[in-house]
Amino acid sequence: VPGRLHDVSIVYNPKLKGSIEEHAISTLLTLYARCQGHTLIFLPGSREIQRAIEIFNIKIPANCVALPLYAALSAEEQNRVLQFDEGGNNEIRMVVFCTNIAETSVTINNVRLVIDCGLVKEARFDNERRLTIIETMKISRSSADQRTGRAGRTAPGHCIRLYTLD
């Protein structure tokens, strides 16, 4: 994976029941104490991100901050993630709930865990209705690899894919 410098383990943990947001949070809470560094959780869109943050904020671990990252956010809101400062306290960890914007266009330091739902929202022209629609689709293999590579930039990391291998 381009840009990846360290090994990243990949585990498939497909959703069995409940929403993708609930499954992502459950997966994070199971692994949080065992992992170091920051976490990226890839979700398809801003609605899913806001819902996941609401769920996570009820169960948020101490010394953790949950932040959104998607294209429609203001530059100031995006910079809260990109220029995250622990204030000299290395114990503070960030969980970033993001769309595919975090695959290639930004670099977030000290990411050790990636949780990937395997979905993306894409615009497509519907010839029948003669308008552009937004569809939730499975990500490509290259997108999955890019997302995985986010965890191995500064140290070995982990990627949990919330879908099956096929």
PEUR-V768075 format. One record per helix or strand of 2 or more residues. SS is the DSSP state (helix for helix, strand for strand). FROM is the first residue (numbers start at 1). LEN is the number of residues. Records with the same first field share a line. If there is no record, write none. Layout:
BEGIN
SS: FROM-LEN  FROM-LEN
END
This chain:
BEGIN
strand: 8-5  38-5  64-6  93-6  111-6  119-8  131-8  157-5
helix: 20-15  46-14  75-8  101-4  141-12
END
